[in-house]
Amino acid sequence: MTPDNQRSPDVLPLFDALIPVVATIALLILAVALFGADAAWGPAQVVLLIGTMIAACFGLKNGHSWKSIESGFADGIYVAIPAMLILLTIGALIGVWILAGTVPAMIYYGLELVSPSYFYASCCLLCALVALSIGSSWSVAGTIGLGLIGIAEGFGLSLPITAGAIISGAYFGDKMSPLSDTTNIAPAAVGADLFEHIRHMSWTTLPSLGLALVGFVVLGLDGSAAMSTPEQIVVMREGLAAQFDLGPQLLIPVLVLLGLSVARMPALPAVFIGATLGVIFALVFQPHAVLTLIGADAASTTDLVKGVWTALFDGYVSHSGNDNIDVLLTKGGMSSMLTTLWLVISAMAFGGVIERLGMLQRLVAALVAGANSAGSLIIRCVLTCFASNLVTGDQYLSVTLPGRMYRAEFQRRGLKPVNLSRATEDGGTITSPLIPWNSCGAYMAATLGVATLSYLPFAFFNLINVALAIGYAMFGIRITRIEEDETASTPAVQPSEGEAR
């Protein structure tokens, strides 16, 4: 008999493993039905706590002690602590980069990409650039995207194609941005490094974006070259220039952060350096914006310090008078990440408990039965994430829960964690806006005014990315394995019951 008289995963009744997961999924569906796109901002966390307690009850039934169960959700949360610190630092970076004019400069110069001759393709590129700079597909769709929909409507262009281009660019930028919450959550759930995760994703995302742009160029060859530069874009660029002293030098922090990523510096110090550069640039280039943020009239060292400090913990608040600009730039600060951290803690606690109690192993054993190759295992993970999006209606849970489910199996087969983190993003993050009842699909449809099933055929990046992910897995392309020396130094996913912690 194993310690505490608990049953091993091999003999754990499938019913006992299924009930906590099924009950949690059912409650998540109810949460999405009742709260819609707001389900991830509180209701889902309540569900995950309930699910954790249901799992704990079955753990007690099968002979686990309460101390063992507590250690399970503690281990789950412990895994995510580095990512949570990164998220807090990213919140500070976003706030101070807006204050420094770095994000406004990226948007200002990016708006020049909107070419009347290639409207759909330039929509996609612009949304990709802005999403890269702020790490949020929702913010891009609700601001830049909404303006682009208005432009397309004014010129009689296809709204479904425009929406597909907006979503394609927004999700490329969101997925590849180190400032994105899902891009941080995916590697945290499986124990991968953030920047290594982003580099590994580039093998599927960059070709997908290239092919998507080709598709949008072809669809745009309809005589739209006679269009002039839309007034909405001119107004937005003028509004940004009026609020900040813009110049190409403001892009230096972005280049530095990119360079640190290429140099493989760990994510937390790299993001911290980026935020520090933002503070310096705000003080040097945007003293007026710093004073405006805190409502100070005269420049003083104390007020300048207070202004950048405020941006670090509470973000930036824009009062340009242009609703699109204000929505786009009012964000950031450590405080903006607290709800996401709440969700991460809840999800990782739930995942940690069902993993400690052997429920994950029991469910995964059924899912991977017959998956004889690394490629077939990855395909099943991608499909599990997609199914989770269909069932739970939430992209965060569709990334974290499958990541926890498959983590031990990927390690057992000698596959690097980045294979799993990329698969969870390919199957979870990317497919979320393609499902009408998913919070992302519902948000995009409501924001852009185009039904999910109408823009779905034109969300080229999302569709191509999933196809490439499955194709790569089928043919064994870019599947990286743990080297022997890494295997020797890699700790077990979870300490076994009774081991010293």
Buried (B, 14 or more C-beta within 10 A) or exposed (E): EBEBEBBEBEEBEEEBBBBBBBBBBBBBBEBBEEBBBBBBBEBBBEBBBBBBEBBBEBBBEBBBBEEBBEBBBBBBBEBBEBBBBBBBBBBBBBBBBBBBBBBBBBBBBBBEBBBBBBBBBBBBBBBBBBBBBBBBBBBBBBBBBBBBBBBBEEBEBBBBBBBBBBBBBBBBBBBBBBBBBBBBBBBBBBBBBBBBBBBBBBBBBEBBBEBBBEBBBEBBEEEBEEBEEBEBBEBBBEBBEEBBBBEEEBBBBBEBBBEBBEEEBBBBEBBBBBBBBBBBBBBEBBBEBBBBBBEBEEEEEEBBEBBBBBBBBBBBBBEBEBEBBBBBBBBBBBBBBEBBBBBBBBBBBBBBBBBBBBBBBBBBBEBBEEBEEBBBBBBBBBBBBBBBBBBBBBBBBBBBBBBBBBBBBBBEBBBBBBBBBBBBBBBBBBBBBBBBBBBBBBBBBEBBEBBBEBBBEBBBBBBBBBBBBBBBBEEEEBBBEBEEEEEEEBEEBBEEBEEEE
